[in-house]
């Protein structure tokens, strides 16, 4: 079992920045083998992929965040980060961390990000 805990959300004005963190615990001896991702869900919308980083450190981003968000990971700290710059009101959502390992998905509880105009 893998447990994920997100932090770093909050209220920020448009154009501002936030950095989200997601720390893994539990079966952390397998962390290096996990692909990690950040997803978000706004009210009334489906959960969508924001950014993903593989165990080999390859990254991909949703078109809506390219050039503004950066995903990174620190395997020694069992942590994945999401640096969010130039935030827009449409980035407002609950942000979730996900780990996938051998076909099994593990989710965090989410952290709220609210961007005011």
C-alpha positions as CSV (number, residue, x, y, z in Angstrom):
1,X,0.0,0.0,0.0
2,X,1.2,3.5,-0.9
3,X,-0.1,6.6,0.9
4,X,0.2,10.0,-0.7
5,X,-0.1,13.3,1.1
6,X,-0.4,16.6,-0.8
7,X,0.4,20.1,0.5
8,X,1.1,23.6,-0.7
9,X,-2.4,24.6,-2.0
10,X,-4.0,27.8,-1.1
11,X,-5.4,31.1,-2.4
12,X,-3.4,33.2,-4.8
13,X,-4.0,36.1,-7.1
14,X,-3.9,35.7,-10.8
15,X,-0.3,35.8,-12.0
16,X,1.0,34.4,-8.8
17,X,2.8,31.1,-8.0
18,X,2.3,28.1,-5.8
19,X,4.4,25.0,-5.3
20,X,2.6,21.7,-4.5
21,X,4.3,18.8,-2.8
22,X,3.3,15.2,-2.6
23,X,5.1,12.9,-0.1
24,X,4.8,9.1,-0.4
25,X,4.9,6.7,2.5
26,X,4.1,3.0,2.9
27,X,5.7,0.8,0.2
28,X,8.3,3.5,-0.4
29,X,11.0,1.0,-1.3
30,X,9.3,0.9,-4.6
31,X,9.1,4.7,-5.1
32,X,11.9,4.8,-7.7
33,X,9.8,2.5,-9.9
34,X,6.7,4.6,-9.7
35,X,5.3,6.9,-12.3
36,X,3.9,10.0,-10.6
37,X,1.3,12.5,-11.8
38,X,-0.7,15.6,-10.8
39,X,-4.3,15.7,-11.7
40,X,-7.0,18.3,-11.0
41,X,-10.7,18.5,-10.7
42,X,-12.8,21.6,-10.8
43,X,-16.4,21.6,-9.7
44,X,-18.6,20.1,-12.3
45,X,-15.7,18.9,-14.3
46,X,-14.0,15.5,-14.8
47,X,-10.6,14.9,-13.2
48,X,-7.9,15.7,-15.7
49,X,-4.2,15.1,-16.1
50,X,-2.0,18.2,-15.4
51,X,1.5,16.8,-15.5
52,X,3.2,13.5,-15.3
53,X,6.8,12.3,-14.6
54,X,7.9,8.8,-15.2
55,X,10.4,6.7,-13.2
56,X,12.9,7.7,-15.9
57,X,12.1,11.4,-15.3
58,X,10.4,11.9,-18.7
59,X,7.6,14.5,-18.4
60,X,4.5,15.5,-20.2
61,X,2.0,18.3,-19.6
62,X,-1.6,19.3,-20.4
63,X,-1.6,21.9,-23.2
64,X,-3.3,24.3,-20.8
65,X,-0.3,24.4,-18.4
66,X,2.7,24.0,-20.8
67,X,5.2,26.7,-20.1
68,X,3.7,27.7,-16.8
69,X,3.9,24.5,-14.7
70,X,6.8,22.3,-14.0
71,X,6.7,18.8,-12.5
72,X,9.8,17.3,-10.7
73,X,10.6,14.6,-8.3
74,X,13.1,13.8,-5.5
75,X,13.3,10.1,-5.1
76,X,15.5,10.4,-2.0
77,X,12.6,12.4,-0.3
78,X,9.9,10.3,-1.9
79,X,8.4,13.5,-3.1
80,X,7.0,14.9,-6.3
81,X,6.5,18.6,-6.9
82,X,4.4,20.8,-9.1
83,X,5.7,24.4,-9.5
84,X,2.8,26.5,-10.8
85,X,3.6,30.0,-12.2
86,X,1.5,32.6,-13.9
87,X,-1.6,31.1,-12.4
88,X,-5.0,31.8,-13.9
89,X,-8.5,31.7,-12.4
90,X,-9.2,28.7,-14.6
91,X,-6.5,26.8,-12.7
92,X,-8.8,26.8,-9.7
93,X,-9.4,23.1,-8.7
94,X,-8.6,20.4,-6.2
95,X,-5.2,19.0,-7.2
96,X,-4.5,15.3,-6.7
97,X,-1.3,13.4,-6.7
98,X,-1.2,9.9,-8.2
99,X,1.3,7.1,-8.2
100,X,1.1,4.2,-10.5
101,X,3.1,1.0,-10.0
102,X,2.6,-2.2,-12.0
103,X,-0.9,-1.2,-13.0
104,X,-2.0,-0.2,-9.5
105,X,-3.1,3.5,-9.0
106,X,-2.8,5.3,-5.6
107,X,-4.3,8.7,-5.0
108,X,-3.8,11.4,-2.4
109,X,-6.6,13.2,-0.7
110,X,-6.1,16.4,-2.7
111,X,-5.2,20.0,-2.0
112,X,-7.3,23.0,-3.0
113,X,-5.9,25.7,-5.3
114,X,-7.9,28.8,-5.7
115,X,-6.8,31.6,-8.1
116,X,-8.6,34.9,-7.7
117,X,-9.0,37.4,-10.6
